[in-house]
């Protein structure tokens, strides 16, 4: 991991939507392949590309991204969508 990659991940710190705990970026190992995602250090919630896609869209035919840049882009979209939702709730 390069210094630039490390600084990008530091900028992408997110809190868990369940418990508001800190989430760490990790590599997970599944059956026959590995994937990247966020893992809450308090409650254990996992946020990965598949979960993000389902939360952003209910379209089951969307392709799941394999590379880290696409996953980071999804996380930015998810954070933006959540912050807009919170702002809408506060203004109502």
C-alpha positions, -999 to 999 in steps of 0.1 A, spaced: 0 0 0 14 34 -10 15 65 11 -11 81 -12 -34 51 -8 -30 53 30 -39 90 31 -69 84 9 -82 58 33 -76 81 62 -97 107 45 -125 81 40 -130 74 77 -166 65 83 -187 57 113 -209 27 116 -246 33 108 -256 9 135 -236 20 166 -217 51 153 -184 33 161 -153 36 141 -150 14 110 -117 2 97 -109 -7 61 -99 -44 58 -94 -72 33 -118 -101 38 -113 -136 25 -143 -154 12 -148 -187 -6 -124 -187 -35 -118 -149 -35 -110 -119 -14 -127 -86 -11 -123 -52 6 -147 -36 30 -152 -17 62 -156 -34 95 -169 -18 127 -145 -23 156 -174 -20 181 -204 -40 169 -188 -60 140 -210 -47 112 -194 -51 77 -199 -28 48 -186 -41 15 -194 -35 -22 -223 -59 -23 -239 -44 8 -233 -9 -6 -249 -18 -40 -280 -31 -23 -283 -1 0 -279 23 -29 -301 5 -54 -325 -24 -52 -315 -35 -88 -301 -70 -84 -285 -70 -119 -259 -44 -110 -223 -57 -114 -203 -59 -82 -170 -40 -85 -138 -59 -81 -112 -31 -77 -106 -9 -48 -111 24 -66 -147 14 -76 -154 3 -41 -141 36 -27 -163 55 -52 -193 35 -39 -185 44 -3 -183 81 -13 -217 78 -29 -231 60 1 -217 87 25 -231 114 4 -266 98 2 -266 92 40 -256 128 48 -283 142 24 -309 120 41 -298 132 76 -300 168 64 -335 163 50 -346 148 83 -332 177 103 -349 203 81 -383 186 83 
